[in-house]
Amino acid sequence: MAKQLSADRRKMILEGNLIHAILLLAIPVMINSFIQSMYNLTDTYWLGKIGTDFQAAITLVSPVQNILINLGAGITTAGSILISQYLGAKDDLQANQMANHICLCSIAFAFLCAGMCWLFTPGIVSWLGADGLISDYGISYLRIVVLDLPFLFMINLFTSVKQAQGDTLKPMLLNLLGVLINMVLDPVFLMVFHMGISGAALATLLAKVPGAVLAFIVLKRPGQLIQLNLKGFHFEKSKLAAILKIGLPTAIGGSTMQFGFLLMTRNVLAYGNAATTAYGIGNKINSVITLPANGLGSALSTIVGQNYGANNTARIRKSYQISLGIGAVFLFVCGMILSRNFVAEPLVRFFTSDKEVIPLAVEFLSLMAMCCWTNAFYNVTQGLFQGCGHTFITMAVDASRIWIFRFLTLWFCSHVLHMGVESVWYSVVVSNATSAVILYALYWTGIWQKPTVVIHQTKEKISSKKGTAASIS
């Protein structure tokens, strides 16, 4: 049954109606992204009930956790891209072998990152410039929450394997289980047992465990198109090289971008705890607003990956144009609505009642919502390049978005225009829009059509097999 589902999805992606394929894949990804964001949103909501300092501490240390997650995401993203390309090329055996490599690499990396971060957390928080209660809360939260990395990476592995096959529903349901557990544990640990920020971190950790166990059981189950089977497993240099080639740029791009976010948070902290809290709330709500762009980009990556493996360039171009049109129109309409103060303010008040925080967060959120349609150009085009295996390009744009455009705009607005905390708000919007323009311009150069080494080697293998079969017959 599972194999039949995967075969049907592959046929839909390679030959079916593209609008249907995009929406079928993208909608569960959007919901899944929203579900994942609920971990932080839930923590922010309940901690907001007991103090602004708790929220400021999470805003301060969350980028550290995100750096580690993005480093590991390089491995699982590479897995999703490579598996989908192998499936498009009808090389299912290689797809299975790649899944085994991704599993061992990602889990080993997760344990390494969790251990190192736990040891160096006090030094990291001190370097961020935190002191007093913010420092204590930050250390407590980060030391507990990084221990969820092995469980999170197993869930991400499940997501990448299933999404490569065109199945985005099961990862959504798996993450829904974790969020529901977290939504129950958060108020229990914070309001009943009064565990403070440690309770929020522990709730997030424990919520990941059941999903990780289920993910491993399902991936090991026989009768699937892609099944983990480590019996007699040995590493192949070509597979490791492919993971490194595709995954390393993604890991570097994502982690350097998150490190930039961390430095941005450090800059915001200079304006006080209220500004830091407003910055965190605005970013969290904006991450929900831009979910359609993220979902479309992720879905497009799978569609592009399989069609890239099948050497169907025309279908790749058409799927990109459809995804971009859907995303840009939807985000423009929603952004115009959410940018109105009478809409933005109730959203902010849901997370805080601090009279100093509310106007700052509303101003930041309104500005980002007004320009959120640029995220469609950014995320959808990024999905195109990733699906084709050109992750070096996305790495370069990711890094420049923060390290060049954001910090340059921040410096100009702060030191030349003397805009104060508004410098932060405008640096976010300008850098996002600039990077979207660059990616869209790169699409028109046609560089995404240039073959990658990985898929080129795959096609040579298939051609060689066909040639051998022909000579035998």
Backbone torsions as a table, in degrees:
resi	resn	phi	psi	omega
1	MET	NA	-44.4	-179.8
2	ALA	-64.6	-39.4	179.3
3	LYS	-66.0	-37.9	179.5
4	GLN	-64.8	-41.0	177.7
5	LEU	-60.9	-45.4	-179.7
6	SER	-64.4	-39.1	179.0
7	ALA	-64.9	-40.7	178.8
8	ASP	-65.5	-41.4	179.1
9	ARG	-65.7	-39.8	178.7
10	ARG	-63.5	-41.0	178.7
11	LYS	-65.2	-39.7	179.0
12	MET	-63.5	-44.0	-178.3
13	ILE	-67.3	-38.1	-175.4
14	LEU	-87.5	-26.3	-172.7
15	GLU	-133.7	-18.5	-171.1
16	GLY	-80.7	-173.7	178.7
17	ASN	-65.5	124.2	-172.7
18	LEU	-70.5	-38.9	179.0
19	ILE	-61.3	-43.6	178.5
20	HIS	-62.5	-44.4	-179.0
21	ALA	-63.8	-44.5	-178.5
22	ILE	-62.6	-48.3	-178.0
23	LEU	-68.8	-37.7	-179.7
24	LEU	-63.0	-36.4	178.7
25	LEU	-84.0	-39.7	-171.3
26	ALA	-73.6	-40.1	-175.0
27	ILE	-61.5	-47.1	175.2
28	PRO	-62.5	-33.4	177.7
29	VAL	-65.6	-42.0	177.1
30	MET	-59.9	-47.6	-179.5
31	ILE	-64.1	-40.4	179.5
32	ASN	-63.1	-41.8	178.2
33	SER	-63.8	-40.1	176.9
34	PHE	-63.4	-42.8	179.2
35	ILE	-60.3	-44.1	179.8
36	GLN	-64.7	-38.3	179.2
37	SER	-67.8	-19.3	-179.5
38	MET	-66.7	-22.3	175.3
39	TYR	-57.3	-54.7	-179.3
40	ASN	-70.7	-37.4	179.8
41	LEU	-63.8	-39.1	178.7
42	THR	-65.3	-45.8	177.2
43	ASP	-59.3	-45.2	-178.3
44	THR	-62.2	-41.5	-178.4
45	TYR	-63.0	-51.5	-174.8
46	TRP	-72.5	-36.2	176.9
47	LEU	-68.0	-30.5	176.4
48	GLY	-62.9	-23.4	178.8
49	LYS	-73.6	-20.7	-175.3
50	ILE	-118.3	-0.6	174.3
51	GLY	154.8	142.6	178.9
52	THR	-68.6	-32.2	-178.3
53	ASP	-60.1	-36.1	178.4
54	PHE	-63.7	-44.3	179.3
55	GLN	-63.9	-41.5	178.8
56	ALA	-62.2	-38.4	-179.9
57	ALA	-65.1	-42.0	178.5
58	ILE	-65.1	-43.3	178.3
59	THR	-59.0	-37.9	-177.8
60	LEU	-67.6	-45.2	-171.3
61	VAL	-96.9	-14.1	-178.8
62	SER	-57.1	-38.8	177.3
63	PRO	-59.7	-29.9	177.3
64	VAL	-63.7	-47.6	177.1
65	GLN	-60.8	-40.8	-179.0
66	ASN	-67.3	-30.6	176.1
67	ILE	-61.7	-46.3	-180.0
68	LEU	-64.9	-41.4	179.5
69	ILE	-63.0	-41.2	-178.9
70	ASN	-70.8	-32.2	174.6
71	LEU	-61.7	-46.4	178.1
72	GLY	-69.7	-30.4	179.9
73	ALA	-64.8	-23.8	175.5
74	GLY	-58.8	-38.5	-179.6
75	ILE	-70.8	-49.2	-177.1
76	THR	-70.8	-32.7	175.4
77	THR	-65.3	-42.4	175.6
78	ALA	-58.7	-41.2	179.3
79	GLY	-61.2	-46.1	179.6
80	SER	-61.1	-43.4	-179.5
81	ILE	-65.2	-49.6	-175.5
82	LEU	-68.3	-41.8	178.4
83	ILE	-62.7	-43.5	-179.5
84	SER	-65.1	-37.0	178.1
85	GLN	-67.5	-41.4	176.3
86	TYR	-62.5	-40.6	179.7
87	LEU	-66.3	-39.2	177.5
88	GLY	-64.5	-32.9	178.3
89	ALA	-84.0	4.1	179.4
90	LYS	62.5	32.9	177.6
91	ASP	-110.4	74.9	-173.2
92	ASP	-67.9	-32.4	179.8
93	LEU	-62.9	-45.2	178.9
94	GLN	-65.3	-34.0	178.2
95	ALA	-63.3	-42.3	177.9
96	ASN	-64.8	-43.1	179.5
97	GLN	-64.3	-37.2	177.9
98	MET	-65.2	-38.7	178.8
99	ALA	-60.9	-39.4	177.9
100	ASN	-64.6	-41.0	178.3
101	HIS	-63.9	-44.0	-179.0
102	ILE	-62.8	-40.0	-178.9
103	CYS	-59.6	-53.9	-176.6
104	LEU	-66.4	-40.6	-179.5
105	CYS	-64.7	-44.8	-175.3
106	SER	-70.1	-41.2	-178.6
107	ILE	-68.7	-42.1	177.5
108	ALA	-60.9	-42.3	179.9
109	PHE	-65.3	-37.0	-179.2
110	ALA	-62.8	-46.1	179.6
111	PHE	-63.8	-39.3	179.0
112	LEU	-62.9	-48.1	-178.8
113	CYS	-64.3	-42.5	-178.4
114	ALA	-62.1	-44.8	-178.9
115	GLY	-64.6	-45.4	-177.6
116	MET	-67.4	-41.4	-179.2
117	CYS	-66.7	-38.5	178.7
118	TRP	-59.7	-41.6	-178.4
119	LEU	-67.9	-40.2	-171.8
120	PHE	-98.0	6.2	-177.4
121	THR	-55.4	-47.6	-179.9
122	PRO	-58.1	-42.5	178.9
123	GLY	-65.4	-38.6	179.7
124	ILE	-64.1	-47.3	-178.3
125	VAL	-65.3	-38.3	177.3
126	SER	-63.8	-41.6	179.5
127	TRP	-63.7	-31.7	179.8
128	LEU	-68.0	-12.0	176.5
129	GLY	95.0	8.5	-179.4
130	ALA	-79.3	149.7	174.5
131	ASP	-147.1	171.3	178.4
132	GLY	60.1	-136.8	-176.8
133	LEU	-65.3	-37.5	179.9
134	ILE	-59.6	-40.9	178.5
135	SER	-64.9	-47.7	-179.1
136	ASP	-61.5	-45.1	-179.7
137	TYR	-65.7	-40.6	-179.9
138	GLY	-62.2	-43.3	178.9
139	ILE	-63.7	-46.3	-179.2
140	SER	-59.6	-45.3	-177.0
141	TYR	-67.8	-49.4	-173.8
142	LEU	-66.3	-39.3	-177.9
143	ARG	-64.1	-31.1	179.0
144	ILE	-84.4	-44.4	-170.8
145	VAL	-70.2	-27.3	179.5
146	VAL	-70.2	-18.2	179.3
147	LEU	-70.0	-9.9	178.3
148	ASP	-84.6	-2.6	-174.4
149	LEU	-57.7	-45.5	177.8
150	PRO	-58.7	-39.0	179.6
151	PHE	-71.1	-41.8	179.0
152	LEU	-63.1	-42.0	-178.5
153	PHE	-67.6	-32.2	175.2
154	MET	-66.6	-40.2	176.4
155	ILE	-64.8	-41.5	178.4
156	ASN	-65.4	-35.5	175.8
157	LEU	-62.1	-46.2	177.5
158	PHE	-57.8	-44.2	-179.9
159	THR	-61.4	-45.6	-177.3
160	SER	-66.5	-40.3	180.0
161	VAL	-66.2	-46.1	-178.7
162	LYS	-69.6	-40.5	-178.3
163	GLN	-67.1	-34.4	177.9
164	ALA	-61.1	-27.5	178.7
165	GLN	-88.9	-3.2	-178.7
166	GLY	90.3	12.6	178.8
167	ASP	-104.6	99.9	179.3
168	THR	-104.2	-3.0	-178.1
169	LEU	-77.1	-45.5	-177.1
170	LYS	-63.0	-42.5	174.9
171	PRO	-60.1	-35.5	178.0
172	MET	-62.6	-45.9	-178.8
173	LEU	-65.8	-37.4	179.5
174	LEU	-64.1	-43.3	178.8
175	ASN	-70.9	-30.8	177.1
176	LEU	-60.9	-39.4	177.8
177	LEU	-58.6	-46.5	-178.9
178	GLY	-63.7	-42.2	-178.8
179	VAL	-66.3	-40.0	178.6
180	LEU	-61.9	-40.0	177.1
181	ILE	-64.6	-42.6	-179.8
182	ASN	-64.2	-38.5	-179.3
183	MET	-66.8	-26.9	176.3
184	VAL	-81.4	-44.6	-174.7
185	LEU	-71.1	-34.5	-177.9
186	ASP	-56.1	-57.0	179.9
187	PRO	-65.1	-30.9	178.9
188	VAL	-65.4	-49.1	-177.6
189	PHE	-71.2	-34.8	-175.2
190	LEU	-86.9	-44.6	-171.9
191	MET	-96.0	-28.3	-179.4
192	VAL	-92.9	-52.1	-178.0
193	PHE	-91.8	-5.7	176.6
194	HIS	52.2	49.0	-177.9
195	MET	-88.6	-2.5	177.4
196	GLY	64.0	-146.6	-174.4
197	ILE	-67.2	-26.8	176.2
198	SER	-65.4	-34.7	177.8
199	GLY	-65.6	-39.6	177.8
200	ALA	-63.7	-42.4	179.5
201	ALA	-66.4	-42.2	-179.3
202	LEU	-65.7	-37.2	177.6
203	ALA	-62.6	-42.3	178.6
204	THR	-63.6	-42.3	179.5
205	LEU	-62.8	-52.0	-176.2
206	LEU	-66.2	-29.6	-179.4
207	ALA	-67.5	-24.3	-178.5
208	LYS	-80.0	-23.8	-170.8
209	VAL	-62.3	-52.8	-178.7
210	PRO	-58.7	-40.9	-179.9
211	GLY	-63.5	-39.6	179.8
212	ALA	-65.7	-42.1	179.0
213	VAL	-63.7	-45.7	178.4
214	LEU	-62.4	-40.4	179.7
215	ALA	-59.8	-44.8	-179.1
216	PHE	-65.2	-42.0	-180.0
217	ILE	-62.6	-45.4	-178.4
218	VAL	-65.7	-42.8	-179.2
219	LEU	-67.3	-25.5	178.8
220	LYS	-85.0	-12.5	-174.1
221	ARG	-66.9	132.1	-179.6
222	PRO	-72.0	165.1	176.8
223	GLY	88.0	13.1	179.8
224	GLN	-107.0	159.0	177.1
225	LEU	-64.4	-44.5	175.6
226	ILE	-115.9	118.4	-177.2
227	GLN	-134.2	133.7	174.9
228	LEU	-73.3	126.9	178.1
229	ASN	-147.4	99.0	-174.1
230	LEU	-92.4	5.4	178.4
231	LYS	-68.3	123.3	-178.9
232	GLY	71.4	16.1	-176.5
233	PHE	-69.4	142.1	170.0
234	HIS	-143.9	145.6	-178.5
235	PHE	-70.3	140.5	175.2
236	GLU	-109.7	131.6	-178.4
237	LYS	-60.0	-37.5	-178.4
238	SER	-65.8	-37.6	178.8
239	LYS	-68.4	-44.0	179.4
240	LEU	-63.8	-38.9	178.5
241	ALA	-64.7	-38.7	179.1
242	ALA	-66.0	-42.9	177.7
243	ILE	-61.3	-42.5	-179.7
244	LEU	-65.4	-43.1	-177.7
245	LYS	-64.3	-43.6	-177.8
246	ILE	-86.0	-40.4	-172.5
247	GLY	-81.8	-34.4	-176.0
248	LEU	-61.6	-46.0	176.8
249	PRO	-60.7	-38.1	177.8
250	THR	-63.9	-43.7	179.7
251	ALA	-64.2	-45.0	-179.4
252	ILE	-66.1	-45.9	179.9
253	GLY	-60.8	-47.9	-178.6
254	GLY	-66.7	-41.9	-177.2
255	SER	-73.0	-39.6	177.5
256	THR	-67.2	-33.7	175.9
257	MET	-64.4	-44.1	179.0
258	GLN	-67.7	-34.7	175.9
259	PHE	-64.4	-36.1	174.4
260	GLY	-64.2	-39.9	176.1
261	PHE	-60.6	-38.4	-179.9
262	LEU	-62.2	-44.3	178.1
263	LEU	-67.6	-33.4	175.5
264	MET	-62.2	-43.1	179.0
265	THR	-62.1	-37.5	177.6
266	ARG	-63.7	-38.3	177.0
267	ASN	-67.0	-39.5	179.9
268	VAL	-66.0	-36.4	-178.4
269	LEU	-57.7	-27.2	178.6
270	ALA	-63.6	-22.3	179.5
271	TYR	-90.5	1.3	175.7
272	GLY	108.5	167.2	-177.9
273	ASN	-64.7	-34.1	-179.4
274	ALA	-64.2	-43.7	179.0
275	ALA	-65.2	-39.6	179.2
276	THR	-63.4	-43.4	178.6
277	THR	-65.0	-42.8	178.6
278	ALA	-61.9	-41.1	177.6
279	TYR	-61.0	-44.1	179.5
280	GLY	-65.6	-44.1	179.7
281	ILE	-64.3	-45.7	179.4
282	GLY	-59.0	-43.8	179.7
283	ASN	-65.1	-39.7	-178.8
284	LYS	-66.0	-43.3	178.7
285	ILE	-67.8	-39.8	178.8
286	ASN	-63.1	-34.3	178.7
287	SER	-63.6	-28.6	176.6
288	VAL	-76.6	-40.4	180.0
289	ILE	-59.0	-40.1	-174.4
290	THR	-89.8	10.5	178.8
291	LEU	-56.4	-40.0	178.5
292	PRO	-57.5	-39.8	179.0
293	ALA	-66.0	-42.2	178.0
294	ASN	-63.2	-43.3	-179.4
295	GLY	-64.7	-43.3	179.3
296	LEU	-65.1	-40.4	178.8
297	GLY	-64.4	-41.8	179.7
298	SER	-67.4	-44.1	178.0
299	ALA	-63.3	-42.0	179.8
300	LEU	-62.5	-36.7	179.0
301	SER	-58.3	-41.5	177.9
302	THR	-67.1	-46.1	-179.7
303	ILE	-62.3	-44.6	179.2
304	VAL	-64.9	-42.5	-179.1
305	GLY	-57.5	-49.3	-179.1
306	GLN	-68.0	-40.5	179.3
307	ASN	-72.0	-27.3	174.1
308	TYR	-66.9	-41.7	176.2
309	GLY	-64.5	-31.5	179.3
310	ALA	-88.9	1.1	176.8
311	ASN	61.9	41.7	-178.4
312	ASN	-110.5	79.6	-175.4
313	THR	-66.0	-39.3	-178.1
314	ALA	-62.0	-39.2	-179.8
315	ARG	-70.5	-34.2	176.3
316	ILE	-61.7	-47.8	-178.3
317	ARG	-62.0	-42.9	-178.7
318	LYS	-66.2	-41.9	179.8
319	SER	-64.8	-35.1	177.3
320	TYR	-65.0	-47.3	-177.5
321	GLN	-63.5	-40.0	178.7
322	ILE	-65.6	-46.7	-179.2
323	SER	-61.3	-42.7	-178.9
324	LEU	-65.3	-42.3	179.0
325	GLY	-62.2	-45.7	179.4
326	ILE	-61.2	-48.0	-175.9
327	GLY	-65.9	-45.4	-176.0
328	ALA	-65.0	-44.5	-178.9
329	VAL	-66.2	-46.2	-177.9
330	PHE	-62.4	-46.7	-178.0
331	LEU	-69.6	-32.7	178.4
332	PHE	-63.6	-46.4	-179.2
333	VAL	-64.9	-49.2	-178.6
334	CYS	-64.2	-39.1	-179.4
335	GLY	-63.7	-40.4	179.0
336	MET	-63.7	-35.2	179.1
337	ILE	-71.7	-48.0	-175.1
338	LEU	-73.1	-16.6	179.7
339	SER	-78.1	-11.7	178.4
340	ARG	-72.9	136.6	-177.2
341	ASN	-58.2	-37.0	-177.6
342	PHE	-69.8	-14.1	173.9
343	VAL	-97.5	-43.3	-176.2
344	ALA	-66.6	-39.8	-174.8
345	GLU	-63.8	-44.9	176.9
346	PRO	-61.0	-34.4	177.4
347	LEU	-63.8	-43.1	179.3
348	VAL	-66.7	-41.9	-178.8
349	ARG	-63.5	-21.8	177.2
350	PHE	-64.1	-29.2	-176.0
351	PHE	-100.7	-18.5	-178.6
352	THR	-155.2	151.4	174.5
353	SER	-115.6	7.0	-179.2
354	ASP	-69.5	119.4	-175.0
355	LYS	-68.2	-21.7	177.9
356	GLU	-80.8	-32.3	-177.3
357	VAL	-78.3	-41.4	-170.8
358	ILE	-53.6	-53.8	-177.4
359	PRO	-63.2	-34.9	178.7
360	LEU	-66.3	-45.7	-178.6
361	ALA	-66.8	-38.3	179.2
362	VAL	-64.1	-43.3	179.5
363	GLU	-61.9	-45.5	-179.9
364	PHE	-64.3	-47.5	-177.9
365	LEU	-63.7	-42.6	-178.8
366	SER	-61.4	-42.5	-179.7
367	LEU	-65.5	-44.9	-179.5
368	MET	-65.9	-40.8	-179.2
369	ALA	-62.4	-38.8	-179.1
370	MET	-62.2	-30.3	-176.4
371	CYS	-109.1	11.6	-172.7
372	CYS	-68.8	-16.9	-179.7
373	TRP	-63.2	-23.0	177.8
374	THR	-66.7	-22.6	177.7
375	ASN	-63.7	-28.2	177.5
376	ALA	-62.7	-45.1	178.4
377	PHE	-63.9	-38.9	-177.7
378	TYR	-70.0	-55.7	-173.2
379	ASN	-70.7	-40.3	-179.1
380	VAL	-67.2	-43.6	179.1
381	THR	-67.9	-35.5	175.6
382	GLN	-62.1	-40.8	177.1
383	GLY	-61.7	-37.1	177.0
384	LEU	-61.5	-50.8	-177.7
385	PHE	-65.7	-38.4	179.4
386	GLN	-67.1	-42.6	178.7
387	GLY	-60.5	-31.7	177.7
388	CYS	-82.1	-6.8	179.5
389	GLY	89.0	6.0	-179.5
390	HIS	-90.3	63.7	-176.4
391	THR	-77.1	-17.3	176.8
392	PHE	-63.7	-37.0	179.5
393	ILE	-65.9	-45.9	179.7
394	THR	-65.7	-33.7	176.6
395	MET	-61.4	-47.8	-177.6
396	ALA	-62.4	-41.9	-179.4
397	VAL	-70.7	-41.3	177.0
398	ASP	-56.9	-47.4	-177.1
399	ALA	-67.2	-43.7	-178.0
400	SER	-69.1	-28.6	179.1
401	ARG	-57.3	-41.8	-178.9
402	ILE	-89.9	-52.2	-168.0
403	TRP	-76.1	-22.9	178.7
404	ILE	-108.1	-65.1	-171.4
405	PHE	-69.5	-41.2	-176.9
406	ARG	-72.0	-47.8	-178.1
407	PHE	-71.2	-31.8	176.7
408	LEU	-66.3	-44.6	177.5
409	THR	-64.5	-40.5	178.9
410	LEU	-60.8	-45.4	179.9
411	TRP	-63.8	-44.7	-177.3
412	PHE	-63.5	-46.9	-178.0
413	CYS	-67.6	-34.8	-176.4
414	SER	-80.0	-47.8	-172.2
415	HIS	-93.6	-26.3	-178.9
416	VAL	-98.2	-47.9	-177.9
417	LEU	-91.3	-13.2	178.5
418	HIS	53.3	52.6	-175.9
419	MET	-90.0	-1.9	179.1
420	GLY	66.5	-140.2	-176.6
421	VAL	-65.1	-23.0	177.1
422	GLU	-63.5	-20.1	175.6
423	SER	-57.8	-37.9	179.4
424	VAL	-65.9	-46.2	-177.6
425	TRP	-59.2	-48.1	-176.5
426	TYR	-71.4	-29.8	178.2
427	SER	-64.7	-35.7	178.7
428	VAL	-66.1	-49.2	-176.2
429	VAL	-65.9	-47.0	-177.3
430	VAL	-64.9	-42.6	-179.0
431	SER	-66.5	-39.1	178.3
432	ASN	-63.8	-45.0	-178.5
433	ALA	-66.9	-41.0	-179.4
434	THR	-62.9	-43.9	-179.9
435	SER	-66.7	-35.1	177.0
436	ALA	-63.3	-42.1	178.2
437	VAL	-62.5	-42.7	-179.2
438	ILE	-63.4	-46.7	179.9
439	LEU	-62.3	-42.0	-179.5
440	TYR	-64.9	-38.5	177.1
441	ALA	-64.9	-38.4	178.3
442	LEU	-65.1	-32.7	176.6
443	TYR	-59.0	-43.1	-176.3
444	TRP	-71.8	-15.1	175.0
445	THR	-73.5	-19.0	-179.2
446	GLY	79.2	11.3	-177.7
447	ILE	-64.5	-24.3	179.8
448	TRP	-66.1	-18.1	179.6
449	GLN	-81.9	-11.0	-179.8
450	LYS	-67.3	127.4	-176.8
451	PRO	-62.5	141.8	173.5
452	THR	-88.6	158.6	-179.3
453	VAL	-61.2	-40.2	-175.4
454	VAL	-62.7	-52.7	-176.4
455	ILE	-71.3	-29.3	177.5
456	HIS	-63.2	-43.1	178.8
457	GLN	-66.1	-37.7	179.1
458	THR	-61.8	-45.4	-179.0
459	LYS	-65.8	-35.1	177.9
460	GLU	-64.2	-39.2	178.2
461	LYS	-61.0	-45.7	-178.6
462	ILE	-63.9	-43.5	179.8
463	SER	-63.2	-38.4	179.8
464	SER	-65.6	-42.0	178.4
465	LYS	-62.5	-42.6	179.6
466	LYS	-64.4	-39.1	-179.6
467	GLY	-65.6	-39.3	179.0
468	THR	-65.5	-43.8	179.5
469	ALA	-61.7	-39.3	-178.9
470	ALA	-66.2	-40.5	-178.4
471	SER	-69.6	-33.4	177.9
472	ILE	-67.8	-41.9	-178.3
473	SER	-70.5	NA	NA
